[in-house]
């Protein structure tokens, strides 16, 4: 009974280990890899933060339309002040009021004006007040600044889309690199299996004297080379998976498994309106257009600096001198201010000219970038068409190589073809299969690349 319990416990442990290891392996589709890469990418997170920063700056710019409210208070204390001593005196007399006003006194009366002695010791002055200020007209600067803030939000949003597009392209390339190496490993294993069967056949023929040892060794050498290539391919798969893991933000040694269609149905999609789509959708062009708009607004703000400005304010102020006044006396006050620039030695015109030159620079950058994007779209179009034609040719080559290999094998078995012919036929089949795998992967990557260059690879709104 104890032995039975130990056997059952051991079996359970083995099963848990097997199923635990199986569940630990990640099987991910291309969409799974995209989602994880987008969620992990640090540069994309930074672009999202910059987008949020632009939105906050937009909110800040909106507050310039609203009145500002402030409170200010000051205190002045002067210790050890000398006292005030004013001696008494008899009031002077004058012949008339006019003479008194002119300071022409004729004598002194018998009316005594007593003196004053004030011991100050120290003096404390407190000034407090509330102020509300509202700009009425600032040459349009507030409106232009808000428009610039709006443009900043648009630029940040488009920059986020650009970074998203880069991450998706990078992820697709890494994914299909892993897929290509995995398919090549399968092809290599199948090739080694064929060589092993041929080697066994050659060994049997050698042992009965139907083939010399050199023919058997020729197959063995080819098999050894195939084994070496398989080792390199498996090491290459490890490196490719490390790169994919790095993009996905997981440990480099994670045993990731990908899921994909090894023989997808390849169709050539519409490539005719690529230039039109790129011209209206590419984020790079939209950003440059917004930057040009910002430069134009800068020119308007520069002009507004030399226009009159009008503002109003309301104040509620109090002054309190300690020991002299016992009550705080608040006094309301309304004020208006008009500022009119008159002469600055042509400074305004020169600044406006400099601002217009920046607008022209932005226009030139926009045109230049548009030319480069048109060239990029046409290049990718040629690459897509070439990749599609390469797939058709590779499929044809695989079919022909397989047919050739089968016919060569049949002829070899009846002695009509040599060992070299058989090895060449198998090698051509392997090369054709590997070429087909590579062209399919390249086409899948170029599909994503085409979406990117035509401006159709956008980050979903719910992920921003």
C-alpha positions in Angstrom: 0.0 0.0 0.0 2.8 2.4 0.8 4.5 1.7 -2.5 1.2 2.3 -4.3 0.8 5.7 -2.5 4.3 6.7 -3.4 3.7 5.7 -7.1 0.5 7.8 -7.2 2.1 10.7 -5.6 5.1 10.6 -8.0 2.7 10.4 -10.9 0.8 13.4 -9.7 4.0 15.4 -9.3 5.1 14.5 -12.8 1.7 15.5 -14.3 1.7 18.8 -12.4 5.2 19.5 -13.6 4.4 18.7 -17.3 1.1 20.7 -17.3 2.7 23.5 -15.3 5.5 23.9 -17.8 3.0 23.8 -20.7 0.9 26.5 -19.2 4.0 28.6 -18.5 4.8 28.8 -22.2 3.2 31.8 -23.9 1.5 31.1 -27.3 0.9 34.5 -28.9 -0.6 35.6 -32.2 0.6 38.7 -34.0 -2.2 40.7 -32.5 -1.2 39.6 -29.0 2.3 40.7 -29.6 1.2 44.0 -30.9 -1.0 44.7 -27.9 1.7 43.7 -25.4 4.4 45.8 -27.2 2.2 48.8 -27.2 1.4 48.4 -23.5 5.1 48.1 -22.7 6.9 50.5 -25.0 8.5 53.3 -22.9 8.8 55.7 -25.8 5.1 55.3 -26.5 4.3 56.0 -22.8 6.4 59.1 -23.0 4.6 60.3 -26.1 1.3 59.7 -24.3 2.6 61.8 -21.4 3.6 64.6 -23.8 0.1 64.4 -25.3 -1.4 64.9 -21.9 1.0 67.7 -21.2 -0.2 69.5 -24.3 -3.8 69.1 -23.2 -3.0 70.6 -19.8 -1.2 73.5 -21.6 -4.3 74.0 -23.7 -6.4 74.3 -20.5 -3.9 76.8 -19.1 -4.1 78.9 -22.2 -7.9 79.0 -21.9 -7.6 80.8 -18.5 -6.1 83.9 -20.2 -9.7 84.8 -21.2 -10.8 84.9 -17.5 -10.2 87.8 -15.0 -7.3 87.3 -12.5 -7.9 87.8 -8.8 -5.1 88.7 -6.4 -4.5 89.7 -2.9 -1.5 91.6 -1.7 -0.3 92.8 1.7 2.7 94.6 2.9 4.0 95.6 6.4 6.6 98.3 7.2 8.0 98.6 10.7 10.4 101.3 11.8 11.7 101.0 15.3 13.4 103.7 17.4 11.9 106.7 15.8 12.6 110.2 17.2 9.7 111.9 18.8 8.0 114.9 17.2 8.5 118.2 19.2 6.8 121.4 17.9 7.1 124.5 20.2 4.2 126.9 20.7 4.1 130.4 19.2 1.9 133.6 19.0 -0.2 133.7 15.8 1.0 136.5 13.4 -1.3 139.3 12.1 -1.9 140.8 8.7 -3.5 143.9 7.3 -5.8 141.9 4.9 -6.6 138.4 3.8 -4.7 139.0 0.6 -1.6 140.0 2.5 -1.9 136.9 4.8 -2.2 134.7 1.7 0.9 136.3 0.3 2.8 135.8 3.5 2.9 139.5 4.3 2.4 139.8 8.1 2.5 143.1 9.9 2.9 141.9 13.5 2.1 139.4 16.2 -1.2 138.9 18.0 -1.6 137.9 21.7 -3.2 134.5 20.6 -1.0 131.6 21.7 -0.7 128.4 19.7 0.5 125.7 22.1 3.3 123.3 20.9 3.0 119.5 20.4 5.2 116.7 21.7 4.7 113.2 20.2 6.7 110.3 21.4 6.6 107.8 18.5 9.0 105.1 19.6 8.2 102.9 16.5 6.0 103.1 13.5 4.1 100.2 11.9 2.4 100.6 8.5 0.2 97.8 7.1 -1.2 97.9 3.5 -3.6 95.2 2.2 -5.8 94.9 -0.8 -7.7 92.8 -3.3 -7.4 93.3 -7.0 -9.4 92.0 -10.0 -7.8 92.5 -13.4 -9.4 91.8 -16.8 -7.8 92.2 -20.2 -10.1 93.9 -22.7 -7.9 94.0 -25.8 -4.4 92.7 -26.2 -4.0 92.9 -30.0 -5.3 89.3 -30.4 -2.4 87.7 -28.4 -4.7 85.8 -26.2 -6.7 84.3 -29.1 -3.5 83.5 -31.0 -1.9 81.9 -28.0 -5.0 79.6 -27.6 -4.8 78.7 -31.2 -1.2 77.7 -30.7 -2.1 75.6 -27.7 -4.7 73.8 -29.9 -2.1 73.2 -32.5 0.2 71.8 -29.8 -2.4 69.3 -28.8 -2.8 68.2 -32.4 0.9 67.8 -32.8 1.2 65.8 -29.7 -1.6 63.5 -30.8 0.0 63.0 -34.2 3.4 62.3 -32.6 1.7 59.6 -30.5 0.3 58.0 -33.6 3.7 58.1 -35.3 5.3 56.3 -32.3 2.5 53.8 -32.3 3.1 53.1 -36.0 6.9 52.6 -35.3 6.1 50.1 -32.5 3.7 48.1 -34.7 6.2 47.9 -37.5 9.0 46.9 -35.2 6.8 44.2 -33.6 5.7 42.8 -36.9 9.3 42.6 -38.1 10.4 40.7 -35.0 7.3 38.4 -35.1 7.8 37.4 -38.7 11.6 37.0 -38.1 10.8 34.4 -35.5 8.2 32.8 -37.8 10.7 32.6 -40.7 13.4 31.0 -38.6 10.9 28.5 -37.1 9.8 27.5 -40.6 13.4 27.2 -41.8 14.1 24.9 -38.8 11.2 22.6 -39.9 12.5 22.6 -43.4 16.0 21.8 -42.2 14.7 19.0 -40.0 12.8 17.5 -43.0 15.9 17.9 -45.1 18.0 16.0 -42.5 15.4 13.3 -42.4 15.6 12.9 -46.2 19.4 12.8 -46.0 19.3 10.3 -43.2 17.1 8.0 -45.3 19.4 8.4 -48.2 22.4 7.8 -46.0 20.9 4.5 -44.7 20.1 3.5 -48.3 23.6 4.2 -49.4 25.0 2.3 -46.5 22.9 -0.7 -47.4 24.0 -0.5 -51.0 27.6 -0.1 -50.0 27.5 -3.2 -47.7 26.3 -5.3 -50.7 28.8 -3.8 -53.0 26.4 -1.8 -55.2 28.0 1.6 -54.3 31.5 2.7 -53.4 32.3 4.2 -50.0 32.8 7.6 -51.6 29.2 7.9 -52.6 28.1 7.1 -49.1 30.5 9.6 -47.6 29.3 12.3 -50.0 25.8 11.9 -48.5 27.3 11.8 -44.9 29.2 15.1 -45.5 26.0 16.7 -46.8 24.1 15.5 -43.8 26.8 16.8 -41.4 26.6 20.2 -43.1 22.8 20.2 -42.8 23.2 19.3 -39.1 25.5 22.3 -38.6 23.1 24.6 -40.4 20.3 23.3 -38.1 22.3 24.2 -35.0 22.9 27.7 -36.4 19.2 28.0 -37.2 18.2 27.0 -33.7 20.7 29.5 -32.2 19.3 32.1 -34.6 15.8 31.3 -33.3 17.0 32.0 -29.7 18.3 35.4 -30.7 15.2 36.2 -32.7 13.0 35.3 -29.7 15.2 37.4 -27.4 14.6 40.4 -29.6 10.9 39.8 -29.7 10.8 39.4 -25.9 12.7 42.7 -25.5 10.1 44.4 -27.6 7.3 42.8 -25.6 8.9 43.9 -22.3 9.4 40.4 -20.9 12.6 38.5 -19.8 14.8 37.7 -22.7 14.9 34.0 -21.8 11.1 33.7 -21.9 10.1 30.6 -23.9 7.6 32.4 -26.1 5.6 30.5 -28.7 4.0 32.2 -31.6 1.0 31.2 -33.6 0.7 32.0 -37.3 -0.5 30.6 -40.6 2.5 28.9 -42.2 0.9 29.0 -45.7 -1.4 32.1 -45.7 -3.4 33.1 -48.7 -1.5 35.9 -50.3 -3.4 38.6 -52.2 -2.1 41.8 -53.7 -4.1 44.7 -52.3 -4.9 48.0 -53.9 -1.8 50.2 -54.4 -3.2 52.8 -56.7 -4.2 55.6 -54.3 -1.1 55.5 -52.0 0.1 59.0 -52.8 -3.3 60.5 -52.3 -3.7 58.7 -48.9 -0.2 59.7 -47.8 -0.8 63.3 -48.8 -3.9 63.6 -46.6 -3.1 61.2 -43.8 0.6 61.1 -43.0 1.3 62.4 -39.5 4.6 63.9 -40.6 2.9 66.2 -43.0 0.1 67.1 -40.6 2.7 68.0 -37.9 4.6 70.2 -40.4 1.3 71.9 -41.4 0.6 72.6 -37.7 4.1 73.9 -37.2 3.6 76.2 -40.1 0.3 77.4 -38.5 2.2 78.0 -35.2 4.8 80.1 -37.1 2.0 82.1 -38.7 0.5 82.7 -35.3 3.9 83.7 -34.0 4.0 86.4 -36.7 0.6 87.6 -35.6 1.6 87.7 -31.9 4.7 89.7 -32.9 2.5 92.2 -34.6 0.2 92.3 -31.6 3.1 93.3 -29.4 3.1 96.7 -31.1 -0.7 97.3 -31.0 -2.5 99.1 -28.2 -3.6 97.1 -25.2 -6.5 97.9 -22.9 -7.3 96.5 -19.5 -9.4 97.3 -16.5 -8.9 96.5 -12.8 -10.9 96.9 -9.5 -9.1 97.2 -6.2 -10.2 97.2 -2.6 -7.4 98.6 -0.5 -6.8 99.4 3.1 -4.1 101.3 5.0 -3.5 101.0 8.8 -0.9 102.8 10.8 -0.6 101.1 14.1 -1.1 103.3 17.2 -2.4 106.1 15.1 -5.5 104.4 13.5 -7.6 102.0 15.4 -9.8 100.9 12.5 -9.0 99.4 9.1 -10.4 101.5 6.3 -11.0 99.7 3.0 -11.3 101.9 0.0 -12.6 100.7 -3.4 -10.9 101.9 -6.6 -11.5 101.3 -10.3 -8.8 101.7 -12.9 -8.4 101.4 -16.6 -5.1 101.2 -18.5 -4.3 101.9 -22.2 -0.8 101.2 -23.6 0.0 102.5 -27.0 3.5 101.8 -28.5 4.7 104.8 -30.5 8.3 104.5 -31.6 10.8 101.6 -31.3 13.3 102.4 -34.1 11.6 99.9 -36.5 11.9 97.0 -34.0 8.4 95.8 -34.7 8.8 95.6 -38.4 12.1 93.8 -38.1 10.6 91.2 -35.8 7.6 90.7 -38.0 10.0 90.2 -41.0 11.9 87.6 -39.0 8.6 85.8 -38.1 7.6 85.8 -41.8 10.9 84.2 -42.7 10.2 81.4 -40.2 6.8 80.8 -41.9 8.6 80.5 -45.2 11.1 78.0 -43.7 8.1 75.9 -42.4 6.6 76.0 -45.9 9.8 74.8 -47.4 10.2 72.0 -44.9 6.6 70.9 -45.6 7.2 70.8 -49.4 10.5 68.9 -48.9 9.0 66.3 -46.6 6.1 65.9 -49.0 8.5 65.1 -51.8 10.4 62.6 -49.6 7.1 60.9 -48.5 6.0 60.6 -52.1 9.3 58.9 -52.9 8.9 56.6 -49.9 5.4 55.6 -50.9 6.5 54.7 -54.5 9.5 52.7 -53.2 7.3 50.7 -50.8 4.8 50.1 -53.6 7.6 48.7 -55.8 8.7 46.5 -52.9 5.2 45.2 -52.3 4.7 44.3 -56.0 8.1 42.7 -56.1 7.4 40.7 -52.9 4.1 39.5 -54.4 5.7 38.4 -57.6 8.5 36.7 -55.6 5.9 34.7 -53.7 4.3 33.5 -57.0 7.7 32.5 -58.4 8.7 30.9 -55.1 5.5 28.8 -55.0 6.2 27.7 -58.6 9.8 26.9 -57.7 8.7 24.8 -54.7 6.3 22.8 -56.9 8.9 22.3 -59.6 11.7 21.4 -57.1 9.4 18.9 -55.4 8.5 17.3 -58.7 12.1 17.3 -59.8 13.2 15.7 -56.5 10.6 13.0 -56.7 11.6 12.2 -60.4 15.2 12.2 -59.5 14.6 9.9 -56.5 12.7 7.5 -58.8 15.5 7.5 -61.4 18.1 7.2 -58.7 16.5 4.1 -57.3 16.7 2.4 -60.7 20.3 3.6 -61.3 19.5 6.4 -63.9 20.7 9.3 -61.7 23.8 9.7 -59.5 24.1 10.4 -55.8 25.1 14.0 -56.8 21.9 14.4 -58.8 19.9 13.3 -55.8 21.7 15.6 -53.4 21.3 18.5 -55.8 17.6 17.9 -56.2 17.1 17.8 -52.4 19.2 20.9 -51.9 17.2 22.8 -54.6 13.9 21.8 -52.9 15.2 23.0 -49.5 16.3 26.3 -51.1 13.0 26.8 -52.8 11.0 26.1 -49.6 13.2 28.5 -47.6 12.9 31.2 -50.3 9.1 30.8 -50.2 9.0 31.2 -46.4 11.2 34.3 -46.5 9.1 36.0 -49.3 5.9 35.3 -47.4 7.3 36.9 -44.3 8.6 39.9 -46.2 5.2 40.4 -47.8 3.5 40.4 -44.4 5.9 42.9 -43.1 5.5 45.1 -46.2 1.7 45.0 -45.7 2.2 46.7 -42.4 4.8 49.0 -43.9 2.4 50.1 -46.6 -0.2 51.0 -44.0 2.4 53.1 -42.2 3.7 55.0 -45.3 0.2 55.8 -46.5 -0.9 57.1 -43.0 -3.4 54.3 -42.2 -1.7 52.9 -39.1 -3.3 54.9 -36.2 -3.5 54.2 -32.5 -7.1 53.3 -31.4 -8.7 56.1 -29.4 -9.5 53.7 -26.5 -5.7 53.0 -26.1 -4.6 56.6 -25.8 
